[in-house]
């Protein structure tokens, strides 16, 4: 197992907004340049909590976002967020001037890659929960291949998919089979259809000693864990989760 994430926890931290780019329908890519400290060590899959202002009583407001940038590049933190109309965090982040400073704490979380896997590795992500998986794929690029590697990415519409060319290239480099599933696919769609829970259940008989990394919608995680455990997957040894409310 990697070093415990708590061993590298740091904070409070400060960073400045370096760029803000729309990368999909209602999806925004934010990059923050670290200032204090100038470099933040973290494990792929961890998150930080951003201070997004104060409430009416002056109490600080925080929102947590998975770090989407490589763990080897802790000087610039990338976040991929879903813009929620009239959302407090959305209003703050979309109106934050480039160059403005923000405070954050972290890194937090235990949703990190095992140092080695006994067999196949399966990622199941919905929506922008995929952000937590991106740095994991980057780490797998540099690891020996221990078994099959699969990524199931679920979304409702094709327009909900973001940074698709980047993700496809990263999967190619990491030798990961990418399977995109849409619950409301267009007529021309040639990829998977339906929820990724069923897609992962369907592939289970072909897998060898799989380790599952599930991130995204909380209901998806609950349903998938229940289905996998019912089919003999060990909940504690073979399933890692991170609820990511999109």
C-alpha positions, 0 to 999 in steps of 0.5 A, a space after each residue: 500500500 502507498 504511504 498513508 495520505 495523512 502522512 502528507 497532509 498539509 494546510 492551510 494552503 494558498 493558490 492562485 487561479 491560473 486558467 479557467 476553460 469550458 471543456 464540455 456542456 456545463 463542465 469547467 476545467 480550473 487550474 490553480 498555481 500553488 503559492 504556499 507551499 509552492 508544491 503540494 505532494 498528494 496521492 492520485 485520487 485525493 481531494 482538497 477543500 476550497 474556501 469559497 467565501 463566507 455565509 451570511 453569518 460570516 462562517 467560511 464555506 468550503 467545497 471539496 474537489 478531486 485533484 485531476 492533475 498528475 501527482 507528479 505535478 503538485 505545483 499546479 492543481 487541476 479541478 474539473 467541476 460541473 457548473 450548477 446554476 445558481 450554485 454558491 461554489 459555481 458562482 464563486 469559481 466562475 467569477 473568480 478573476 484569473 490571478 486571484 488567490 484562494 485558500 484550501 486545505 488538504 490533501 484529503 482522502 483515502 481513495 488512492 491506488 493500491 501499490 500493486 494489484 493481484 489481478 485486473 483493475 476496474 474503474 467505474 466513474 460517473 460524470 465529473 467523478 472521472 476527475 479523480 481517476 485521471 491522475 490514477 491513469 497517469 500513474 498506471 502509465 508508468 507501472 508494469 501491467 499486472 492484468 487487464 485494466 478497464 475504465 467504465 465512464 457513465 453519463 446521460 448524454 453524449 454532450 456530457 462527455 468532456 475532454 474526451 480526446 485527452 481521456 482516450 489518449 491517456 487510456 491508450 498510454 496506460 493500456 486501459 480499455 475505455 468503455 463509455 455508457 450513456 443512459 440517453 444515447 443519441 441515435 448514432 451512438 455506437 458505445 455502451 448503453 445503460 448504467 455502468 453498474 450493469 456493464 461492470 456486472 456483465 464483465 465480472 465473469 471474465 475478470 481475474 481477481 479484480 480490484 474495483 475503484 468506484 467514484 461518482 454518484 453515490 447511488 451508483 456506488 451503493 448499487 454497484 457494491 451491492 451487485 458485486 458483493 452478491 456475486 462474490 466480490 469481497 467488499 473490503 479487499 476488492 472495492 474502493 469508493 469515493 462518493 462524488 456528488 455531481 
